[in-house]
């Protein structure tokens, strides 16, 4: 009849005492992803320059990736380290 709802004045038993704290773990994943592609773009840009092919587009893509990486690292420094494990 109550469709699993808790009685008045009581909280459900699941999740008591577990509050999700913002941490930098998700930012670390994004930083790693951006860092990988920055290295790939660096290699491609250098290769295009060495072989005398147009590299302006690759260099601008690398610049955008590095700026995004810099921004993510600055945001990451403001967040606390994760102190508890994530519950599934």
C-alpha positions in Angstrom: 0.0 0.0 0.0 2.8 2.4 0.7 4.8 1.4 -2.4 8.0 1.1 -0.4 7.8 4.5 1.2 9.0 5.0 4.7 6.5 5.7 7.5 6.0 9.3 8.6 9.0 10.7 10.4 11.4 7.9 9.5 14.0 7.7 6.8 14.5 4.6 4.7 17.2 2.3 5.9 19.3 2.3 2.8 21.9 5.0 2.4 21.7 6.3 6.0 24.9 8.1 6.9 26.2 8.1 3.3 26.5 11.5 1.7 28.2 11.9 -1.6 31.1 14.2 -1.2 32.4 16.0 -4.3 35.9 14.9 -5.0 38.4 15.0 -7.7 38.1 11.4 -8.8 35.9 12.2 -11.8 38.2 15.1 -12.7 41.2 12.8 -12.6 39.5 10.6 -15.2 38.8 13.6 -17.5 42.4 14.9 -17.0 43.8 11.5 -18.0 41.6 11.4 -21.1 42.6 15.0 -22.1 46.3 14.2 -21.4 46.2 11.2 -23.6 44.7 13.1 -26.5 47.1 16.0 -26.0 50.0 13.6 -26.4 48.5 12.1 -29.5 47.9 15.6 -31.0 51.5 16.6 -30.1 52.9 13.6 -32.0 50.6 14.2 -35.0 51.5 17.9 -35.0 55.3 17.2 -34.9 54.9 14.6 -37.6 53.0 17.0 -39.8 55.7 19.7 -39.3 58.6 17.3 -40.0 57.0 16.0 -43.2 56.2 19.6 -44.4 52.5 19.1 -44.4 49.9 21.7 -43.2 49.9 21.5 -39.4 47.9 24.6 -38.4 44.7 22.7 -37.7 46.5 20.1 -35.6 48.4 22.8 -33.7 45.2 24.6 -32.9 43.6 21.4 -31.8 46.6 20.8 -29.5 46.3 24.3 -28.1 42.6 23.8 -27.3 43.3 20.5 -25.7 46.1 22.0 -23.5 43.9 24.9 -22.5 41.1 22.4 -21.5 43.7 20.3 -19.6 45.0 23.4 -17.8 41.4 24.4 -16.8 40.6 20.9 -15.5 43.8 20.8 -13.4 42.9 24.2 -11.9 39.4 23.0 -11.1 40.8 19.7 -9.6 43.0 21.6 -7.1 39.9 23.1 -5.5 38.3 19.8 -4.7 39.1 17.5 -1.7 40.6 14.1 -2.2 38.2 11.2 -1.9 38.2 9.8 1.6 35.6 7.0 1.2 34.9 4.4 -1.5 32.0 4.8 -3.9 29.0 2.6 -3.2 27.2 0.9 -6.1 
